[in-house]
Amino acid sequence: MIRPETATEIFQQRQKRILDVIALSKPDQVPIIGWFGFFFSRYTGLSIQEAMYDPEKLEAAYWKVIEDFEPDLCGNPYGLIFLGPFLEALDYKQLLWAGHGLAANRPYQYLEAEYMLAEEYDHFLFDPTDFMLRQYWPRVFGALKGLEKLPPLRHIVSYGLGAPYGFAPFLQPAVQAALKTLKKAGEKSAEIAAWTGRFAARAHSEGYPGSYGSISHAPFDTLSDFFRGMKGAMLDMYRRPEKVLQACEKLLPSMIDMAVGASKMSGNPRVFIPIHKGIDGLMSETQFLKFYWPTLRELMVRLIEAGLTPCPLWEGQCNSRLEIIKDIPAGKAIYAFEQTDLFKAKAVLGDRVCLRGNVPLSLLATGTPEDVRACVRRLIDEVGRDGGYILDSGGAMDDARVENVQAMFEATREYGVY
């Protein structure tokens, strides 16, 4: 526990450390974050199921991890973990989670499918909100199926144009049930927001800057992950490429607005952008340049222009993409890498973006503390030698051995002083 009289000073010290590496300069020491994920379960014995349903137990377990390891940035767990009551209220279809389709200590699993059919592109492009309300929501939120019975709300314009008859469908029992569900979901969502705010305030008061203030997605990932599914999106690149491009352009403003609005509310400029389909092996370089990179780059540039810091996590490998993704303003972003060759990334991107990562998850789960120390030392010596580097795991450390996580933090503090 940090003494109250030193918390502000330590907060500012950590914040400066991060700002220095984003600007590609040398801080006092190499920052370390630690992508803890569900590691708290292994560390404290609290089951994932308990954490997803009990915010007080989650707070205690997560703070135990934070206080013991003292990362330079502190992730807020509530928007990604305290989800059980919210998901159940909506009968959510896109996830399995602990206690709901999975065992008590299994991280949640995403169920990718075609939640938008190929023939529905025109509906989505013409009126995305109407499509979301009457088609998409009923498919992904089982308790909102009654919204399928609503008419297009754009048809309700005035006393003489749609209104006299347009509201009659709201009396249908299925619609009434959906409206009650929306109220309940609103209550559960407010609970998540309250606990998120409480955690953020505590983190600040104890000297920990927040990892992220908002989240966004590459437009292609939004389309592929949540609407068309991987199979649908991959076929669409061949069968209806113009529809894919139009959908990505349609999604781009929402991806920008979502991040800007949330970051302004949180006061944290860092925007998390998980990268899924743009990595090596899932699309060719030609496809990446046509379908993926233009709207992702535009998203990042627009966020930078808004005073924010894009923080993509390039999941998987993107060794063949490094020269392409270098094309953003210098000293304005953090690129985290899961499996990409970070030494190659340093050579290509070192004068352009701050690098983050990537102690392998396999090493943290099956290696020894000595192995971890050697890996950390090499990363600091070769990637962090000139600054512009944050040490971290390659991804969420759900299955990491406790002694290996301890070794990662200890070695960074020992070797990482400039």
N, C-alpha and C positions, 0 to 999 in steps of 0.2 A: 504494500500500500504506500503510495507516494504521500509525503507530508504536504498538507495544504499550502504551506508557504512556498513550496518549490514546484508545485504542479504547473503553474503558468509558465515558469521558466523552462521546465522540461518539455511542455507542449510546444513552445516556440522553438526550442532546440531541435525537436523531431521534425517539426514543420519545415524549418529551414533546411534540414538535411535532405528532405524530399524535394523541396523547390530547387536546391542546388543541383541535384542529379538530373532533374527534368531539364534544367538549363544546360546540361552536359558539362558541368564543372565538378570539381572535387569538393565534397563536404568534409566534415571532420572525420567521419568514418563511413564505411559502406553501410547503407541502411539495410535492414532485414525486416521482412513482413511476416512470412509464414502463412500459407493458405491453409488455415486450420480445418475448414469444412466441418465434418462430423468427428474430428479427432477428439473433441471434448468427451465423447462417449467412451472411447478407449481410455482416456486419461483419468476420468473421474468416476466411471462406472454407471453414469446416468444413461439409460437406454435412449436411443433415437426416438422411439415412440413417445416416451415420457416428455422429451424435449419438444416434440412437435405439438404437444397438447398442454403443457404446463409451463407458462412463461417464467414463473418464479424459479423453478428448478433449472430451466435453461439459463437464466441470468446467473445463477450461482455457479453452474458448471463452466459456462463460458468465461466468466470473470476469473475463475481459478486458473484457466489456461492463460489468459491475458496477463494476470499478475505474476505468474510463474515464469513466463517467457519474455515479457515486455517487448513486443514488436514495435517497430517505428510507426506503423499505421495499424489501426484497429478496425477490423471488419465488424459490421453490425449484423447479428445473426437473425434478427426477427423477421425480416422480409423474405428470408429463404428457409427458415426452420420452423418458426411458430406458425405453421400453416394448417395443422390438422383440423381445427374447428371450422376454419374458413372453407377449406376444400370440401369438407363434409356437407356444409350448409348448401353448397352449390352442386353437390353430386358431380364433382369434377372428373372428367373422362380422360384427360391427357396425362395423368400421373398415377402410378402406384406408389404408396408410401407406407412407412412403418405402421403396422396396425390396420392397414387398409390395403390388402393384397400382398403385403410383404411382412417378413418377420420383424420382430421388435427392434433389431439392430441393423437393419438394411437401409442404406440411403435410398431416397426416392428414385424411381425409374420413369423416364419419359416414354409415352406410348405414341410414337409417330404414326400418322395415318393421313389419308386425304380428307381433311376437314373442309376443304373447298374443292368441288369437282371441276374438271377441266372445262366443262361447258358453262361454268359460272364466272369465268373471268370477266365477261362483259357486265354482269351485275355488279361485281366488285369494283370495276373501273368506273362505272357510271355513278354509283352511290355507295361508297365503302361503308358508311355508317349504317345504312339500311341493310346491307348485306350482313354486317356484323350482328346487328340486333335480331334480325328475323331468320338468318340462316346459320351463321357461325356460332353465336352464343347457345342456341338450343342444342347444337351438336356437342360442344365441349363442356357445357354446364347442363347436366341432365335435369336439374330442378328448374331450368328456364325453358324447357321444351315448349311450354305454352305460348312463348313469344312468337312461335311460327304462325300463330293464328292472327297476328296483328296485320293490318293493311300497311302499305308504305306510308310512313308518317308525312312524307312530302306531299301526299294527296290532301292533307288537312291544312287548308290555307286560311279560310275566313268563314264568316257566317253563311255565305252563299256559295262557298267553294270547298266542299268536303266536310266541314265541321258538323252540320246537323246530323249526319249519319255516320261520320267517320269514327266517332268514339264508341259506338255500340259494341264493337268486338272486345272492348276492355271489360265487359260484363261476363264474358265467357269464363266458366270455372277454371279452365287451364290457364287463362291469362291472369285471373285473380291469384291463383296459386303462385305463378311466376312473380307477380308483384310483391307478394308476401315474402318470397325467397329473396328478392332484391333488398328488402328492408333488413332481413336477417343477415344477408351478406354484407350490407353496409355496416351493421353493428360489429360484425367480426373483423371487417376491414379497419374500422376505427380502433379496435383493440390492438391490431398489429401496429397501426400508426402510433398509438400511445406508447406502446412498449418500445418501438423503434426510437421515438423521441426521448424517452427516459434513458435508454441505453446511450444514445449519442450525447446527452447532457452529462451523464456520469463519465463517459470516456473523456470528454473535454475537461471536466473538473479534475480528473486524475492524470492529465497530461498526455492523452492519446489522441492525435488527429485521426479522423475517420478515413478509411480506405477510399470509399467512393461516396459521392453525393447523389448519383443517379445511375441508371442503366439504359442502354440503347442496344440496337442490333443493326448489323449490316442488312439493308433492305432485302437482299437475296435470301439471307438466312431467315428473316421474318417470314417471307413467302414460303420457303422450303420447310422450315421447322414446324410452323404452326398452321399453315393453310394447305399447301399442296402435298406435303410429305416429300421425303427424299426421292422416292421412285417417281412421283408425279412431276416434281421439278426437273429431274434429270431428263425425263421424256419430253417435257415441255420445251427444253432448250433446243430440241431437234424438231418437234412437231409444231410448236407455236412460239417461236423465239420472240416475235414482236410483242406478244401478250406478256411474256416474262419481263421484258424490258419496260413495258408500260406499267406493269404492276410494281416493279422496283421504284420507278419514278413516282408513282402514286403513294407508295409507302414512305418515301424519303422525308417529306415534310413532317409526318407524324413522328418519325424516329428522331428528328432534330428537336421538335417542340417538346417531346416527352423528356428528353435529357435536359434541355435548357430550363424548363419549368421546375423539374425536381431539384436540379442543382441550385437554382435560385432559392428555393424553399429551404434546402438543407444548409446552404452556405458553403458547400464543399464543391470545388470545381472539377473534381476527378470523375470521369464518366466511364463506367465499365462496359466493354463491348466484347462479349464472347464471340469468337470466330469459329464457325463450324464447317460450312460447306466449301469455303475458299481455300482449303489446305491442299497440299500435294496428294494426289491419288483420287480425289473426288471430282475434279474437273481439270481439263487441260489448261495450259497457259493461255491459249487463244480464248477459251471460254471464260477464264478468269478475267481477262482484259475486256471482254465484251459484256458479260453478265454481272460480274461481282465487283470488280475494283472501282468502276466509275462512280457508283452511288455510295460505296463505302468511303472512298476518298472525299467525295463531296460532303458526306456526313461529318467526317473528321475536320475538314477545313472549315465548315460552317460552325462547328463546335468551338474550334480554336478562335474564330472571329468573334464568337460570343464570350470569349474570355475563359473557356473551359479547357480541360486537359483530357483528350481522348486516351483511353487505356485499353486497347484491344488485348485480349488473351488469345493468341494463336494456338488453338488446340490441335494436337497432332503435329505433323511436320509441315513446314512451308519453306524448306531450303531453296526450292526453285523460284520462290516469289520475292526473295529479298531485294533484288534490284528494282522490282516494280513497286513494292510497298515503301521504298525509300522516298518516293515522291510526295512528301508532305513538308510543311514548314519546319525548319530546324528548331530543336530545343523546346518543343511544344507538346510532346506526347510521350507516353510510356508504352513500349511494346513488351508484353509478357509472352514468353514462349514455353510450351509444354515439352515438346520433343525435338524442336529445331536445333541444329548445331549452333550453339550460342557463340562459339569461337568464330565461326564463319559470319554469324550475324554481327558480331562486333566489328569485323573487318569491313563489312558492307554498310552497316547502319550506324557505326559508332559516332560519326560526325553529324548525325541527323536526329536520332531519337534515343531517349533513355531506354536501356534494356533491363528486363526483369526476369529472373529465373536462375537456372532451371535444374535444381538438384532433382534427379530422377525419382519418381514415385516408387519405382521398382527397387531402387537403392534404399530408400527410406523404409520400405516394407520388409526387405529381405537381407539387406546388407548389415555391416557392423558399424559401430561408431567410428572406428578407424577409417573405414571406407568413406563414410560421410565427411569426415574431416579432410581427407585427401581431396575429395571432390570440391569441397568448399574452398580450400586453399587454391586449387587450380583456377576456379572461377574468379576468385578475387585477384589472383596474380595476372591472369590473361584478359579477363573481361572488365574487371574493375580497376585496372591499373591507372587509368586516366580520368576516373570519375564516370558519371553518367550511367551508373549501374546500381540496381537493387537486387540483393540476394533473396531468393525465395525458392520454394519447391516448384516442381513443374506443374502442379495442379493441387487439388484438394487432398490433404493428407489423412484421409479417412482411415487408411489401414497402416499408417506409419507406426513403427515401433517407438515407444516413448524415449528410449535411450538414444535413438537416432535423431529425433527432433531436438533433444537436448544437445547433442553433439553439433548439429547444424547451427544452432544459436550460439553456443559457446565458441565454436571455431570462427564464426563471423566476427564476434566481438574481439577475439584474440588476434586474428590475422587482418581484420578489415580497417584498422586505424591508419589514416594517411600520415 
